[in-house]
Amino acid sequence: MKKKLLALTLTGALAMSLLAGCGGSSDDTTTTDTTATEDTAATEDTDAAETETSSAEGSVYYLNFKPEQDQQWQDLAAVYTEQTGVPVTVVTAASGNYETTLMSEMGKSGAPTLFQVNGPVGLANWKDYCYDLSGSDIYGELTSDTYALKDGDKVAGIGYVIESYGLIVNTDLLEQAGYTVDDIQSFEDLKAVAEDITARSDELGFAAFTSAGMDSSSDWRFKTHLANLPIYFEYQDKGINSTDAIEGTYLDNYRAMWDLYINNSTCDPAELSAKTADDATSEFLNGEAVFYQNGSWEYGNVSGEGKFSDDQLAMIPIYFGAGDEANQGLCTGTENYWCVNNQADEADIQATLDFIYWCVTSEEGTTAMATDMGFVIPFKSAQEPTNLFVKTDQEMLAAGKTPISWNFTTMPSEEWKNGVGQALTAYAADQTDANWDGVVSAFVDGWATEYALANGQ
């Protein structure tokens, strides 16, 4: 295992943190497990977990990627332990730090028995640690083989949640501005509405968009999720699903959308480098902006008691001025694949397999994932979700809308994302053609460079 980790460390320097970070947490420390207080650092937490003893055979250590669902996983793990006696430790990596946390934890005794990768690019870094799930019970519960992440004939990962993102809308504010979501069916429609709101912002008392924060808790929304759209449309044109050299065909559309966000928001564009995910959430909750780019995972943060009711919220596509906008759906897919650590003890591997099977088949597990976490899970026993944004995606699919697939899992490295993010931030502060050329260079030239490094070329 030590030799594998040495090799992994070397390759990891080229392709760190490939998971995009669909979460709202801006904490700098990981959260803790069901056996310790919630404010203890992850390193202390896992050290304590290594010394625990139990009469149950095997134990589970889940390194969770999604900060916004930390408490729900803690609660579900506690239920499972109460029912079975099997200790389940859940540690949640801080937003944007999953890959570095995973690499650190894999180097310890008592390493995670359950972890996740974002897709084929992430799998390349961890495939030697992935237990073959092809004969497992959970694999048999998948509704489609599409959600199995394969390494040749080996099933290396199981997709456990399907999510969507778009523009979350405060429908009350939109109506105060004189519009409804039906008035927005294209980029040009969105632009006209946003710029009209900006022109009347003093009169209305709110902005069009929340701040497009570019600190590490928020920048993934734009260097990854928004950047997915120019990649998606280029892939569609070429009939491909990955590339070693992106051409940037739709970067003018990317610029137009970025301009719309930053010039019609709650703050001056020059302030974006310090704005956080929490800032954007607070602005939306406080009625300071109509539109908020985020995903179905954010539903619990914007709805419920003291927040918004479902009839005050909507989610619309991120219209990009490309493709068939009249039939465009939300951005829907997964970057969340469970992998079981094949280096763990046999008893712990079996305990982990049993735990994830219970999560997706039991009443307690499926209820927690559908209702508490707001997940659509691709398993036969899945319950109907209560999440408004998930329902919106399902309604769009039923109406024949085409979802935008998640192609950001093919981005060559975290370094590439960071380069794009830095260039976007520089451009926001000084919106010149020369600074946009920096974004184009980071996107196109950076892709070729990082792909070559990640693939030993």
C-alpha positions as a Markdown table, in Angstrom:
| # | Residue | x | y | z |
|---|---|---|---|---|
| 1 | Met | 0.0 | 0.0 | 0.0 |
| 2 | Lys | 2.9 | 2.4 | 0.8 |
| 3 | Lys | 4.3 | 1.9 | -2.7 |
| 4 | Lys | 1.0 | 2.6 | -4.3 |
| 5 | Leu | 0.6 | 5.7 | -2.3 |
| 6 | Leu | 4.0 | 7.0 | -3.3 |
| 7 | Ala | 3.0 | 6.6 | -7.0 |
| 8 | Leu | -0.3 | 8.1 | -6.3 |
| 9 | Thr | 1.3 | 11.2 | -4.6 |
| 10 | Leu | 3.4 | 11.8 | -7.7 |
| 11 | Thr | 0.5 | 11.5 | -10.1 |
| 12 | Gly | -1.8 | 13.3 | -7.7 |
| 13 | Ala | 0.4 | 16.4 | -8.0 |
| 14 | Leu | -0.7 | 16.6 | -11.6 |
| 15 | Ala | -4.4 | 16.0 | -11.1 |
| 16 | Met | -5.5 | 17.1 | -7.7 |
| 17 | Ser | -9.0 | 17.6 | -6.5 |
| 18 | Leu | -10.8 | 16.4 | -9.6 |
| 19 | Leu | -14.1 | 16.4 | -7.8 |
| 20 | Ala | -16.0 | 19.6 | -8.6 |
| 21 | Gly | -17.4 | 20.4 | -5.2 |
| 22 | Cys | -21.1 | 20.6 | -5.4 |
| 23 | Gly | -21.6 | 21.9 | -2.0 |
| 24 | Gly | -22.2 | 25.1 | 0.0 |
| 25 | Ser | -19.8 | 24.6 | 2.9 |
| 26 | Ser | -17.0 | 27.1 | 3.3 |
| 27 | Asp | -15.5 | 25.5 | 6.3 |
| 28 | Asp | -11.8 | 25.0 | 6.3 |
| 29 | Thr | -11.8 | 21.9 | 8.4 |
| 30 | Thr | -13.5 | 18.6 | 7.9 |
| 31 | Thr | -16.5 | 17.6 | 10.0 |
| 32 | Thr | -16.5 | 14.7 | 12.3 |
| 33 | Asp | -18.0 | 11.2 | 12.7 |
| 34 | Thr | -20.7 | 9.7 | 14.7 |
| 35 | Thr | -18.5 | 8.8 | 17.6 |
| 36 | Ala | -16.9 | 12.2 | 18.3 |
| 37 | Thr | -18.0 | 15.9 | 18.7 |
| 38 | Glu | -18.8 | 17.7 | 15.5 |
| 39 | Asp | -16.1 | 20.3 | 15.9 |
| 40 | Thr | -13.1 | 17.9 | 16.1 |
| 41 | Ala | -10.7 | 18.0 | 13.2 |
| 42 | Ala | -10.8 | 15.0 | 10.8 |
| 43 | Thr | -7.3 | 13.9 | 11.7 |
| 44 | Glu | -8.2 | 13.7 | 15.4 |
| 45 | Asp | -11.5 | 12.0 | 14.5 |
| 46 | Thr | -10.0 | 9.3 | 12.4 |
| 47 | Asp | -7.2 | 8.6 | 14.9 |
| 48 | Ala | -9.8 | 8.1 | 17.5 |
| 49 | Ala | -11.7 | 5.8 | 15.2 |
| 50 | Glu | -8.6 | 3.6 | 14.8 |
| 51 | Thr | -8.6 | 2.8 | 18.5 |
| 52 | Glu | -12.3 | 2.0 | 18.8 |
| 53 | Thr | -13.3 | -1.6 | 19.4 |
| 54 | Ser | -16.7 | -3.3 | 18.8 |
| 55 | Ser | -18.1 | -6.7 | 19.1 |
| 56 | Ala | -19.5 | -6.3 | 15.6 |
| 57 | Glu | -17.5 | -7.9 | 12.8 |
| 58 | Gly | -16.0 | -5.2 | 10.6 |
| 59 | Ser | -16.5 | -1.4 | 10.6 |
| 60 | Val | -17.0 | 1.4 | 8.1 |
| 61 | Tyr | -15.1 | 4.6 | 7.5 |
| 62 | Tyr | -16.9 | 6.8 | 4.9 |
| 63 | Leu | -15.0 | 9.8 | 3.6 |
| 64 | Asn | -17.9 | 12.0 | 2.4 |
| 65 | Phe | -17.5 | 14.4 | -0.4 |
| 66 | Lys | -20.6 | 16.5 | 0.1 |
| 67 | Pro | -20.4 | 19.1 | 3.0 |
| 68 | Glu | -24.0 | 20.1 | 2.6 |
| 69 | Gln | -25.2 | 16.6 | 3.5 |
| 70 | Asp | -22.8 | 16.0 | 6.4 |
| 71 | Gln | -25.3 | 16.0 | 9.2 |
| 72 | Gln | -27.7 | 13.7 | 7.3 |
| 73 | Trp | -24.9 | 11.2 | 6.8 |
| 74 | Gln | -24.0 | 11.4 | 10.5 |
| 75 | Asp | -27.6 | 10.8 | 11.5 |
| 76 | Leu | -28.0 | 7.9 | 9.0 |
| 77 | Ala | -24.8 | 6.3 | 10.2 |
| 78 | Ala | -26.0 | 6.5 | 13.8 |
| 79 | Val | -29.2 | 4.7 | 12.9 |
| 80 | Tyr | -27.3 | 1.9 | 11.1 |
| 81 | Thr | -24.9 | 1.5 | 14.1 |
| 82 | Glu | -27.9 | 1.3 | 16.4 |
| 83 | Gln | -29.6 | -1.3 | 14.3 |
| 84 | Thr | -26.6 | -3.5 | 13.5 |
| 85 | Gly | -23.9 | -2.7 | 16.1 |
| 86 | Val | -21.4 | -2.0 | 13.2 |
| 87 | Pro | -19.4 | 1.1 | 13.8 |
| 88 | Val | -19.8 | 3.7 | 11.0 |
| 89 | Thr | -17.5 | 6.7 | 11.0 |
| 90 | Val | -18.4 | 9.5 | 8.6 |
| 91 | Val | -15.8 | 12.2 | 8.0 |
| 92 | Thr | -16.6 | 15.0 | 5.6 |
| 93 | Ala | -13.9 | 16.8 | 3.7 |
| 94 | Ala | -14.0 | 20.6 | 3.6 |
| 95 | Ser | -15.4 | 22.1 | 0.3 |
| 96 | Gly | -12.8 | 22.0 | -2.4 |
| 97 | Asn | -10.4 | 19.8 | -0.4 |
| 98 | Tyr | -11.7 | 16.2 | -1.0 |
| 99 | Glu | -8.8 | 14.9 | -3.1 |
| 100 | Thr | -6.1 | 16.2 | -0.7 |
| 101 | Thr | -8.0 | 14.9 | 2.3 |
| 102 | Leu | -8.4 | 11.5 | 0.6 |
| 103 | Met | -4.8 | 11.3 | -0.2 |
| 104 | Ser | -3.9 | 12.1 | 3.4 |
| 105 | Glu | -6.3 | 9.6 | 4.9 |
| 106 | Met | -5.3 | 6.8 | 2.6 |
| 107 | Gly | -1.8 | 7.1 | 4.0 |
| 108 | Lys | -2.9 | 6.3 | 7.5 |
| 109 | Ser | -3.8 | 3.0 | 9.2 |
| 110 | Gly | -7.5 | 2.7 | 9.4 |
| 111 | Ala | -7.9 | 4.4 | 6.0 |
| 112 | Pro | -11.4 | 5.1 | 4.5 |
| 113 | Thr | -13.2 | 1.9 | 3.5 |
| 114 | Leu | -15.6 | 4.0 | 1.4 |
| 115 | Phe | -14.6 | 6.9 | -0.7 |
| 116 | Gln | -15.6 | 8.5 | -4.0 |
| 117 | Val | -14.3 | 9.6 | -7.4 |
| 118 | Asn | -15.9 | 12.0 | -9.9 |
| 119 | Gly | -15.8 | 9.8 | -13.0 |
| 120 | Pro | -13.2 | 8.4 | -15.4 |
| 121 | Val | -10.6 | 11.2 | -14.8 |
| 122 | Gly | -10.8 | 10.8 | -11.0 |
| 123 | Leu | -10.8 | 7.0 | -11.3 |
| 124 | Ala | -7.5 | 7.1 | -13.1 |
| 125 | Asn | -5.9 | 8.4 | -9.9 |
| 126 | Trp | -7.5 | 5.7 | -7.6 |
| 127 | Lys | -8.3 | 2.7 | -9.7 |
| 128 | Asp | -5.7 | 0.5 | -7.9 |
| 129 | Tyr | -7.7 | 1.1 | -4.6 |
| 130 | Cys | -11.1 | 0.2 | -6.0 |
| 131 | Tyr | -12.7 | -3.1 | -5.0 |
| 132 | Asp | -14.5 | -4.8 | -7.9 |
| 133 | Leu | -18.2 | -4.3 | -7.3 |
| 134 | Ser | -19.4 | -6.3 | -10.3 |
| 135 | Gly | -20.6 | -9.2 | -8.1 |
| 136 | Ser | -21.9 | -7.1 | -5.3 |
| 137 | Asp | -25.5 | -6.7 | -4.1 |
| 138 | Ile | -25.5 | -3.0 | -4.6 |
| 139 | Tyr | -24.5 | -3.4 | -8.3 |
| 140 | Gly | -27.6 | -5.6 | -8.8 |
| 141 | Glu | -29.8 | -2.8 | -7.4 |
| 142 | Leu | -28.8 | -0.2 | -10.1 |
| 143 | Thr | -31.6 | 0.7 | -12.4 |
| 144 | Ser | -29.2 | 1.1 | -15.3 |
| 145 | Asp | -25.6 | 0.0 | -16.0 |
| 146 | Thr | -25.1 | 3.6 | -17.1 |
| 147 | Tyr | -24.4 | 4.4 | -13.4 |
| 148 | Ala | -21.6 | 1.9 | -13.1 |
| 149 | Leu | -18.1 | 3.3 | -13.4 |
| 150 | Lys | -16.0 | 0.7 | -15.1 |
| 151 | Asp | -12.3 | 0.0 | -15.5 |
| 152 | Gly | -12.3 | -2.5 | -18.2 |
| 153 | Asp | -14.5 | -5.4 | -17.1 |
| 154 | Lys | -14.2 | -4.3 | -13.4 |
| 155 | Val | -16.9 | -2.2 | -11.8 |
| 156 | Ala | -14.8 | 0.3 | -9.9 |
| 157 | Gly | -17.5 | 2.6 | -8.7 |
| 158 | Ile | -21.3 | 3.0 | -8.3 |
| 159 | Gly | -23.0 | 6.3 | -9.0 |
| 160 | Tyr | -25.2 | 6.9 | -6.0 |
| 161 | Val | -26.9 | 10.2 | -6.7 |
| 162 | Ile | -28.1 | 12.1 | -9.8 |
| 163 | Glu | -28.3 | 15.9 | -9.4 |
| 164 | Ser | -29.2 | 18.9 | -11.4 |
| 165 | Tyr | -28.2 | 22.6 | -11.4 |
| 166 | Gly | -29.4 | 25.7 | -13.0 |
| 167 | Leu | -30.6 | 29.1 | -11.9 |
| 168 | Ile | -32.6 | 29.1 | -8.7 |
| 169 | Val | -35.3 | 31.8 | -8.9 |
| 170 | Asn | -37.0 | 33.9 | -6.2 |
| 171 | Thr | -40.4 | 34.0 | -8.0 |
| 172 | Asp | -41.8 | 36.6 | -5.7 |
| 173 | Leu | -39.0 | 39.1 | -6.6 |
| 174 | Leu | -39.3 | 38.2 | -10.3 |
| 175 | Glu | -43.0 | 39.0 | -10.2 |
| 176 | Gln | -42.3 | 42.3 | -8.4 |
| 177 | Ala | -40.0 | 43.1 | -11.4 |
| 178 | Gly | -43.0 | 42.4 | -13.7 |
| 179 | Tyr | -42.0 | 38.9 | -15.0 |
| 180 | Thr | -42.6 | 35.2 | -14.5 |
| 181 | Val | -40.3 | 32.3 | -15.3 |
| 182 | Asp | -42.4 | 31.7 | -18.5 |
| 183 | Asp | -40.9 | 35.0 | -19.8 |
| 184 | Ile | -37.4 | 33.4 | -19.8 |
| 185 | Gln | -36.9 | 30.9 | -22.5 |
| 186 | Ser | -33.5 | 31.8 | -23.9 |
| 187 | Phe | -30.3 | 33.7 | -23.1 |
| 188 | Glu | -31.6 | 36.8 | -24.8 |
| 189 | Asp | -34.7 | 36.7 | -22.6 |
| 190 | Leu | -32.6 | 36.2 | -19.5 |
| 191 | Lys | -30.3 | 39.1 | -20.5 |
| 192 | Ala | -33.3 | 41.4 | -21.1 |
| 193 | Val | -34.9 | 40.6 | -17.7 |
| 194 | Ala | -31.6 | 40.9 | -15.8 |
| 195 | Glu | -30.6 | 44.2 | -17.4 |
| 196 | Asp | -34.0 | 45.6 | -16.8 |
| 197 | Ile | -33.8 | 44.7 | -13.1 |
| 198 | Thr | -30.4 | 46.3 | -12.9 |
| 199 | Ala | -31.7 | 49.5 | -14.5 |
| 200 | Arg | -34.5 | 49.7 | -11.9 |
| 201 | Ser | -32.5 | 48.2 | -8.9 |
| 202 | Asp | -32.8 | 51.4 | -6.8 |
| 203 | Glu | -36.6 | 51.4 | -7.3 |
| 204 | Leu | -37.0 | 47.6 | -6.9 |
| 205 | Gly | -34.6 | 47.2 | -4.0 |
| 206 | Phe | -32.8 | 44.1 | -5.3 |
| 207 | Ala | -30.4 | 42.9 | -7.9 |
| 208 | Ala | -30.7 | 40.3 | -10.7 |
| 209 | Phe | -28.0 | 37.9 | -9.6 |
| 210 | Thr | -26.3 | 37.0 | -6.3 |
| 211 | Ser | -22.6 | 37.6 | -6.1 |
| 212 | Ala | -20.5 | 35.2 | -8.3 |
| 213 | Gly | -18.0 | 34.7 | -5.5 |
| 214 | Met | -14.6 | 33.5 | -6.5 |
| 215 | Asp | -13.1 | 32.3 | -3.2 |
| 216 | Ser | -12.6 | 28.6 | -2.9 |
| 217 | Ser | -16.0 | 27.9 | -1.4 |
| 218 | Ser | -17.8 | 29.4 | -4.4 |
| 219 | Asp | -15.6 | 29.5 | -7.5 |
| 220 | Trp | -16.5 | 25.9 | -8.5 |
| 221 | Arg | -19.9 | 27.2 | -9.6 |
| 222 | Phe | -18.2 | 29.1 | -12.4 |
| 223 | Lys | -14.8 | 27.5 | -13.2 |
| 224 | Thr | -16.5 | 24.1 | -13.2 |
| 225 | His | -20.3 | 24.1 | -13.4 |
| 226 | Leu | -20.7 | 27.2 | -15.7 |
| 227 | Ala | -17.6 | 26.0 | -17.6 |
| 228 | Asn | -19.4 | 22.8 | -18.3 |
| 229 | Leu | -21.6 | 24.5 | -20.9 |
| 230 | Pro | -19.0 | 25.5 | -23.5 |
| 231 | Ile | -17.5 | 22.0 | -23.1 |
| 232 | Tyr | -21.0 | 20.3 | -23.5 |
| 233 | Phe | -21.9 | 22.2 | -26.7 |
| 234 | Glu | -18.5 | 21.6 | -28.3 |
| 235 | Tyr | -18.7 | 17.9 | -27.5 |
| 236 | Gln | -22.2 | 17.8 | -29.0 |
| 237 | Asp | -21.0 | 19.4 | -32.2 |
| 238 | Lys | -18.2 | 16.9 | -32.5 |
| 239 | Gly | -20.1 | 13.8 | -31.2 |
| 240 | Ile | -17.5 | 13.1 | -28.6 |
| 241 | Asn | -17.4 | 12.7 | -24.8 |
| 242 | Ser | -13.9 | 13.7 | -24.0 |
| 243 | Thr | -10.9 | 15.4 | -25.7 |
| 244 | Asp | -7.2 | 16.0 | -25.3 |
| 245 | Ala | -7.6 | 19.5 | -26.8 |
| 246 | Ile | -10.6 | 21.7 | -26.3 |
| 247 | Glu | -11.0 | 24.3 | -29.0 |
| 248 | Gly | -13.1 | 26.8 | -27.1 |
| 249 | Thr | -15.8 | 27.2 | -29.8 |
| 250 | Tyr | -18.4 | 28.5 | -27.3 |
| 251 | Leu | -16.2 | 30.7 | -25.2 |
| 252 | Asp | -17.9 | 33.8 | -26.5 |
| 253 | Asn | -21.1 | 32.5 | -25.0 |
| 254 | Tyr | -19.2 | 31.8 | -21.8 |
| 255 | Arg | -18.0 | 35.4 | -21.7 |
| 256 | Ala | -21.6 | 36.7 | -22.4 |
| 257 | Met | -23.0 | 34.7 | -19.5 |
| 258 | Trp | -20.1 | 35.7 | -17.1 |
| 259 | Asp | -20.6 | 39.4 | -18.1 |
| 260 | Leu | -24.3 | 39.0 | -17.3 |
| 261 | Tyr | -23.6 | 37.5 | -13.9 |
| 262 | Ile | -21.0 | 40.0 | -12.7 |
| 263 | Asn | -22.5 | 43.2 | -14.1 |
| 264 | Asn | -26.0 | 42.6 | -12.8 |
| 265 | Ser | -25.4 | 41.4 | -9.3 |
| 266 | Thr | -25.4 | 42.4 | -5.7 |
| 267 | Cys | -21.8 | 43.7 | -5.7 |
| 268 | Asp | -19.1 | 45.4 | -7.8 |
| 269 | Pro | -17.2 | 42.8 | -10.0 |
| 270 | Ala | -13.9 | 43.8 | -8.4 |
| 271 | Glu | -15.2 | 42.5 | -5.1 |
| 272 | Leu | -15.8 | 38.9 | -6.3 |
| 273 | Ser | -12.4 | 37.5 | -5.3 |
| 274 | Ala | -13.4 | 37.7 | -1.6 |
| 275 | Lys | -17.1 | 36.7 | -2.0 |
| 276 | Thr | -18.0 | 33.3 | -0.6 |
| 277 | Ala | -20.7 | 30.7 | -1.1 |
| 278 | Asp | -22.2 | 31.8 | 2.2 |
| 279 | Asp | -22.5 | 35.3 | 0.9 |
| 280 | Ala | -24.4 | 34.2 | -2.2 |
| 281 | Thr | -26.8 | 32.0 | -0.1 |
| 282 | Ser | -27.4 | 34.9 | 2.4 |
| 283 | Glu | -28.0 | 37.4 | -0.4 |
| 284 | Phe | -30.6 | 35.0 | -1.9 |
| 285 | Leu | -32.3 | 34.3 | 1.4 |
| 286 | Asn | -32.4 | 38.0 | 2.3 |
| 287 | Gly | -34.2 | 38.9 | -0.9 |
| 288 | Glu | -31.3 | 40.8 | -2.4 |
| 289 | Ala | -31.3 | 39.0 | -5.7 |
| 290 | Val | -33.7 | 37.1 | -8.1 |
| 291 | Phe | -31.3 | 34.5 | -9.6 |
| 292 | Tyr | -28.8 | 32.2 | -7.9 |
| 293 | Gln | -26.7 | 29.7 | -9.8 |
| 294 | Asn | -26.7 | 26.5 | -7.8 |
| 295 | Gly | -28.0 | 23.0 | -7.7 |
| 296 | Ser | -30.6 | 20.6 | -6.3 |
| 297 | Trp | -28.3 | 20.0 | -3.4 |
| 298 | Glu | -29.0 | 23.6 | -2.3 |
| 299 | Tyr | -32.7 | 23.0 | -1.8 |
| 300 | Gly | -32.5 | 22.4 | 1.9 |
| 301 | Asn | -30.5 | 25.6 | 2.4 |
| 302 | Val | -33.1 | 27.8 | 0.7 |
| 303 | Ser | -36.4 | 26.2 | 1.6 |
| 304 | Gly | -38.3 | 25.3 | 4.8 |
| 305 | Glu | -39.2 | 27.1 | 7.9 |
| 306 | Gly | -37.9 | 30.7 | 8.0 |
| 307 | Lys | -36.8 | 30.5 | 4.4 |
| 308 | Phe | -38.8 | 30.0 | 1.2 |
| 309 | Ser | -41.8 | 27.8 | 0.4 |
| 310 | Asp | -41.9 | 25.8 | -2.9 |
| 311 | Asp | -44.3 | 28.3 | -4.5 |
| 312 | Gln | -41.7 | 31.0 | -4.0 |
| 313 | Leu | -39.0 | 29.1 | -5.7 |
| 314 | Ala | -38.2 | 27.8 | -9.2 |
| 315 | Met | -35.2 | 26.5 | -11.1 |
| 316 | Ile | -34.7 | 27.3 | -14.8 |
| 317 | Pro | -31.9 | 26.2 | -17.2 |
| 318 | Ile | -28.7 | 28.2 | -17.6 |
| 319 | Tyr | -29.6 | 29.5 | -21.1 |
| 320 | Phe | -26.4 | 29.8 | -23.0 |
| 321 | Gly | -27.3 | 31.2 | -26.4 |
| 322 | Ala | -26.4 | 27.9 | -28.0 |
| 323 | Gly | -28.2 | 24.9 | -29.2 |
| 324 | Asp | -32.0 | 24.4 | -29.1 |
| 325 | Glu | -32.8 | 26.6 | -26.2 |
| 326 | Ala | -36.5 | 26.1 | -26.5 |
| 327 | Asn | -35.9 | 22.4 | -25.6 |
| 328 | Gln | -33.0 | 22.9 | -23.1 |
| 329 | Gly | -33.3 | 21.3 | -19.7 |
| 330 | Leu | -31.3 | 21.6 | -16.5 |
| 331 | Cys | -27.7 | 20.5 | -16.2 |
| 332 | Thr | -28.2 | 16.9 | -14.9 |
| 333 | Gly | -25.7 | 14.1 | -14.1 |
| 334 | Thr | -23.4 | 12.7 | -11.5 |
| 335 | Glu | -19.9 | 13.1 | -10.3 |
| 336 | Asn | -20.5 | 11.0 | -7.2 |
| 337 | Tyr | -19.3 | 7.4 | -7.5 |
| 338 | Trp | -18.9 | 5.2 | -4.4 |
| 339 | Cys | -15.7 | 3.2 | -4.3 |
| 340 | Val | -14.8 | 0.5 | -1.7 |
| 341 | Asn | -11.2 | 0.4 | -0.6 |
| 342 | Asn | -9.7 | -2.9 | -1.7 |
| 343 | Gln | -6.8 | -2.4 | 0.7 |
| 344 | Ala | -9.1 | -2.6 | 3.7 |
| 345 | Asp | -9.5 | -5.7 | 5.9 |
| 346 | Glu | -11.8 | -8.2 | 4.4 |
| 347 | Ala | -14.3 | -7.8 | 7.3 |
| 348 | Asp | -14.3 | -4.0 | 6.8 |
| 349 | Ile | -14.9 | -4.4 | 3.1 |
| 350 | Gln | -17.9 | -6.6 | 3.7 |
| 351 | Ala | -19.2 | -4.2 | 6.4 |
| 352 | Thr | -18.9 | -1.4 | 3.9 |
| 353 | Leu | -20.7 | -3.4 | 1.2 |
| 354 | Asp | -23.5 | -4.2 | 3.7 |
| 355 | Phe | -23.8 | -0.5 | 4.7 |
| 356 | Ile | -24.1 | 1.0 | 1.2 |
| 357 | Tyr | -26.6 | -1.8 | 0.3 |
| 358 | Trp | -28.7 | -0.9 | 3.3 |
| 359 | Cys | -28.5 | 2.8 | 2.4 |
| 360 | Val | -30.1 | 2.2 | -1.0 |
| 361 | Thr | -32.6 | -0.6 | -0.1 |
| 362 | Ser | -33.9 | 0.0 | 3.5 |
| 363 | Glu | -36.8 | 2.2 | 4.4 |
| 364 | Glu | -34.5 | 4.3 | 6.7 |
| 365 | Gly | -31.8 | 4.7 | 4.1 |
| 366 | Thr | -33.9 | 5.5 | 1.1 |
| 367 | Thr | -36.0 | 7.9 | 3.1 |
| 368 | Ala | -33.0 | 9.7 | 4.3 |
| 369 | Met | -31.5 | 10.0 | 0.9 |
| 370 | Ala | -34.7 | 11.1 | -0.8 |
| 371 | Thr | -36.2 | 13.3 | 1.9 |
| 372 | Asp | -33.4 | 14.5 | 4.1 |
| 373 | Met | -30.7 | 14.7 | 1.5 |
| 374 | Gly | -32.9 | 15.5 | -1.5 |
| 375 | Phe | -31.2 | 12.9 | -3.7 |
| 376 | Val | -32.4 | 11.1 | -6.7 |
| 377 | Ile | -30.7 | 7.7 | -6.4 |
| 378 | Pro | -30.4 | 5.3 | -9.4 |
| 379 | Phe | -31.6 | 2.2 | -7.4 |
| 380 | Lys | -34.6 | 0.0 | -7.7 |
| 381 | Ser | -35.9 | 0.8 | -4.1 |
| 382 | Ala | -35.5 | 4.6 | -4.5 |
| 383 | Gln | -38.3 | 6.7 | -3.0 |
| 384 | Glu | -39.9 | 9.7 | -4.7 |
| 385 | Pro | -38.0 | 12.8 | -3.9 |
| 386 | Thr | -39.6 | 15.8 | -2.2 |
| 387 | Asn | -37.0 | 18.2 | -3.5 |
| 388 | Leu | -38.6 | 20.9 | -5.7 |
| 389 | Phe | -35.6 | 21.2 | -8.0 |
| 390 | Val | -35.4 | 17.5 | -8.6 |
| 391 | Lys | -39.1 | 17.4 | -9.4 |
| 392 | Thr | -38.5 | 20.3 | -11.9 |
| 393 | Asp | -35.8 | 18.2 | -13.7 |
| 394 | Gln | -38.2 | 15.3 | -13.9 |
| 395 | Glu | -41.0 | 17.4 | -15.3 |
| 396 | Met | -38.6 | 18.9 | -17.9 |
| 397 | Leu | -37.6 | 15.4 | -18.9 |
| 398 | Ala | -41.2 | 14.3 | -19.2 |
| 399 | Ala | -41.9 | 17.3 | -21.4 |
| 400 | Gly | -39.1 | 16.3 | -23.8 |
| 401 | Lys | -36.5 | 18.8 | -22.7 |
| 402 | Thr | -32.9 | 17.7 | -23.2 |
| 403 | Pro | -30.7 | 17.9 | -20.1 |
| 404 | Ile | -27.2 | 19.3 | -20.3 |
| 405 | Ser | -24.9 | 16.4 | -19.4 |
| 406 | Trp | -22.1 | 16.8 | -16.9 |
| 407 | Asn | -19.0 | 16.9 | -18.9 |
| 408 | Phe | -16.8 | 18.7 | -16.4 |
| 409 | Thr | -15.7 | 15.3 | -15.1 |
| 410 | Thr | -13.5 | 15.3 | -18.2 |
| 411 | Met | -11.7 | 18.5 | -17.2 |
| 412 | Pro | -8.0 | 17.4 | -17.1 |
| 413 | Ser | -7.0 | 18.6 | -13.6 |
| 414 | Glu | -7.8 | 20.8 | -10.7 |
| 415 | Glu | -4.9 | 23.0 | -11.8 |
| 416 | Trp | -6.8 | 23.6 | -15.1 |
| 417 | Lys | -9.9 | 24.7 | -13.1 |
| 418 | Asn | -7.8 | 27.0 | -10.9 |
| 419 | Gly | -6.2 | 28.6 | -14.0 |
| 420 | Val | -9.6 | 29.3 | -15.4 |
| 421 | Gly | -10.9 | 30.6 | -12.1 |
| 422 | Gln | -8.0 | 33.0 | -11.7 |
| 423 | Ala | -8.4 | 34.3 | -15.2 |
| 424 | Leu | -12.2 | 34.8 | -14.6 |
| 425 | Thr | -11.4 | 36.8 | -11.5 |
| 426 | Ala | -8.8 | 39.0 | -13.2 |
| 427 | Tyr | -11.3 | 39.7 | -16.0 |
| 428 | Ala | -14.1 | 40.5 | -13.6 |
| 429 | Ala | -11.9 | 43.2 | -12.0 |
| 430 | Asp | -10.9 | 44.7 | -15.4 |
| 431 | Gln | -13.2 | 43.6 | -18.3 |
| 432 | Thr | -10.9 | 44.2 | -21.2 |
| 433 | Asp | -10.5 | 42.0 | -24.3 |
| 434 | Ala | -6.9 | 41.4 | -23.3 |
| 435 | Asn | -8.0 | 40.0 | -19.9 |
| 436 | Trp | -10.6 | 37.8 | -21.6 |
| 437 | Asp | -7.8 | 36.5 | -23.8 |
| 438 | Gly | -6.3 | 35.3 | -20.6 |
| 439 | Val | -9.5 | 33.3 | -19.9 |
| 440 | Val | -9.3 | 31.8 | -23.4 |
| 441 | Ser | -5.7 | 30.8 | -22.9 |
| 442 | Ala | -6.3 | 29.2 | -19.5 |
| 443 | Phe | -9.3 | 27.3 | -21.0 |
| 444 | Val | -7.7 | 26.1 | -24.3 |
| 445 | Asp | -3.9 | 26.1 | -23.8 |
| 446 | Gly | -4.3 | 25.1 | -20.2 |
| 447 | Trp | -6.4 | 22.1 | -21.2 |
| 448 | Ala | -3.8 | 20.8 | -23.6 |
| 449 | Thr | -1.0 | 21.3 | -21.1 |
| 450 | Glu | -2.8 | 19.7 | -18.2 |
| 451 | Tyr | -4.1 | 16.8 | -20.3 |
| 452 | Ala | -0.6 | 16.0 | -21.4 |
| 453 | Leu | 0.7 | 16.1 | -17.9 |
| 454 | Ala | -2.1 | 14.0 | -16.5 |
| 455 | Asn | -1.6 | 11.4 | -19.3 |
| 456 | Gly | 2.2 | 11.3 | -19.3 |
| 457 | Gln | 2.5 | 12.9 | -22.7 |
